[in-house]
Amino acid sequence: MKIIIKIGIGFLVLVAIGLGAFYFVLNSTLLTPFAVRNIIHSSFRDVKVQSFECSHQRFYFPARLILEDVKLSIESSGQKQAISVKIIELKQMSGFLKPKKEIFCSLKEADISFFPATIQGLSLDVSFGVQGIDLEQISGYFKAQQLLAYDYSAQNIRSHFKGDNKKVHLNDLSAQFYKGDIKGEIFLDYASLLPYSARINLENVDLELIARSHPDIFSQVKGHLSGVVNMAGNIQKIRQLEADLSVFKDARIKASLLDFIADKLPYNSVQKRDLEALSSAGGDVGLDKLSVYFNTLSEKNLQGVVNLASQELNLDINLTIDVNLDNAFGRLLKKF
């Protein structure tokens, strides 16, 4: 009997030690970098984890993990990306004993830096559908305090999204943009150079505010901008562009940008002489109406329709034009 009792006690001690070791591993950050590298590599083959740091982690039975003060550095398509998150919560929602599982992830107070953008104050709730260790689908919602890209900034960005390990669809994107609003949708591919397509609605965007960070472009046009932009490309180049834009509310434009209109006016007309004089003097023109529609014909040319009215010049004109992206008006559109 004593032997049985001793064996029982020894077994319990071993179980306690095993559970203690298991609990220690789950609540320490020793194995977390290894697990993160394997999960990311199996789901996104082109992504390489360069470093991973976590100040503290806690595990709650049966399947809930909280990571605090996380810093992650990755590389994809030759571009380095840095991610810092105050709190990450992971929990398995279903499929404990099945190959297919649903995993929920929540990020709080995250900052993400990647070319060509920085996202600040990001909160994200996302559900992953996982088969084994392979990602099959994702869906969720995010909001961010600010997005900075190419010296442009947007605030209060929000969107639902849905996708898989190859692409994602942001289906009700909204943001505040220079006292105006942006709404739209974006399709983003995780492949090399991040190919994308997007449809963006702009409403009441103040061009004078944009001119503070882009004076070479937007100091030439004043007013408020509204319209629709459809585009496709990658992080290096816009390949297709279609836009229908209007400028209003005390709108003004540098006369030199309208040289292509002066070329279309009758020879020796008053409007032609006045516009050419203003252009030579570096002046600008008050506009009662300016709407522009254009789409890409090639990398160097756009086809457009310009509808412009100005009481200052006694001018009301509607032109169909081919815009060379190397002239003044074309450079303005290309930079925007």
NORLIN-V298590 format. One record per residue. N is the residue number from 1. PHI is phi in whole degrees, 0 to 359 (NA if undefined). Layout:
# NORLIN-V298590
<<N	PHI> <N	PHI>>
This chain:
# NORLIN-V298590
<<1	NA> <2	298> <3	296> <4	298> <5	297> <6	297> <7	298> <8	298> <9	296> <10	299> <11	298> <12	297> <13	296> <14	298> <15	298> <16	297> <17	295> <18	298> <19	296> <20	296> <21	295> <22	299> <23	296> <24	298> <25	298> <26	290> <27	253> <28	245> <29	258> <30	293> <31	262> <32	299> <33	302> <34	298> <35	295> <36	298> <37	301> <38	291> <39	295> <40	294> <41	295> <42	289> <43	270> <44	229> <45	296> <46	273> <47	262> <48	245> <49	278> <50	269> <51	203> <52	214> <53	228> <54	213> <55	284> <56	199> <57	219> <58	227> <59	243> <60	236> <61	293> <62	266> <63	201> <64	222> <65	231> <66	239> <67	248> <68	238> <69	51> <70	267> <71	230> <72	231> <73	238> <74	229> <75	227> <76	218> <77	54> <78	79> <79	255> <80	271> <81	227> <82	240> <83	229> <84	232> <85	225> <86	290> <87	220> <88	240> <89	242> <90	238> <91	210> <92	272> <93	269> <94	200> <95	75> <96	301> <97	252> <98	245> <99	299> <100	267> <101	230> <102	246> <103	240> <104	256> <105	228> <106	232> <107	246> <108	234> <109	55> <110	259> <111	237> <112	232> <113	237> <114	206> <115	290> <116	251> <117	225> <118	228> <119	248> <120	240> <121	64> <122	274> <123	238> <124	216> <125	238> <126	219> <127	249> <128	252> <129	261> <130	240> <131	252> <132	67> <133	245> <134	264> <135	284> <136	255> <137	204> <138	224> <139	203> <140	171> <141	214> <142	222> <143	216> <144	220> <145	289> <146	204> <147	236> <148	242> <149	206> <150	51> <151	67> <152	261> <153	223> <154	225> <155	237> <156	51> <157	278> <158	217> <159	188> <160	273> <161	211> <162	206> <163	183> <164	215> <165	279> <166	243> <167	205> <168	216> <169	240> <170	269> <171	258> <172	215> <173	293> <174	216> <175	196> <176	265> <177	220> <178	50> <179	64> <180	246> <181	231> <182	239> <183	222> <184	168> <185	214> <186	224> <187	253> <188	235> <189	258> <190	279> <191	293> <192	306> <193	68> <194	50> <195	299> <196	212> <197	222> <198	210> <199	235> <200	235> <201	256> <202	253> <203	220> <204	60> <205	279> <206	277> <207	292> <208	295> <209	291> <210	294> <211	297> <212	294> <213	256> <214	227> <215	295> <216	293> <217	259> <218	270> <219	288> <220	272> <221	226> <222	238> <223	133> <224	243> <225	250> <226	223> <227	155> <228	232> <229	233> <230	246> <231	213> <232	213> <233	172> <234	213> <235	291> <236	259> <237	205> <238	273> <239	264> <240	226> <241	214> <242	224> <243	215> <244	229> <245	235> <246	226> <247	246> <248	212> <249	62> <250	57> <251	286> <252	217> <253	217> <254	299> <255	299> <256	296> <257	287> <258	257> <259	301> <260	292> <261	282> <262	301> <263	295> <264	268> <265	279> <266	302> <267	299> <268	68> <269	288> <270	299> <271	299> <272	294> <273	296> <274	296> <275	293> <276	293> <277	294> <278	297> <279	297> <280	295> <281	273> <282	75> <283	277> <284	232> <285	235> <286	284> <287	243> <288	268> <289	203> <290	212> <291	232> <292	227> <293	242> <294	208> <295	216> <296	280> <297	260> <298	200> <299	293> <300	250> <301	225> <302	241> <303	252> <304	215> <305	236> <306	247> <307	242> <308	226> <309	223> <310	215> <311	291> <312	302> <313	257> <314	52> <315	232> <316	218> <317	222> <318	231> <319	236> <320	258> <321	224> <322	256> <323	257> <324	279> <325	290> <326	265> <327	269> <328	299> <329	294> <330	295> <331	297> <332	297> <333	296> <334	294> <335	293> <336	296>>
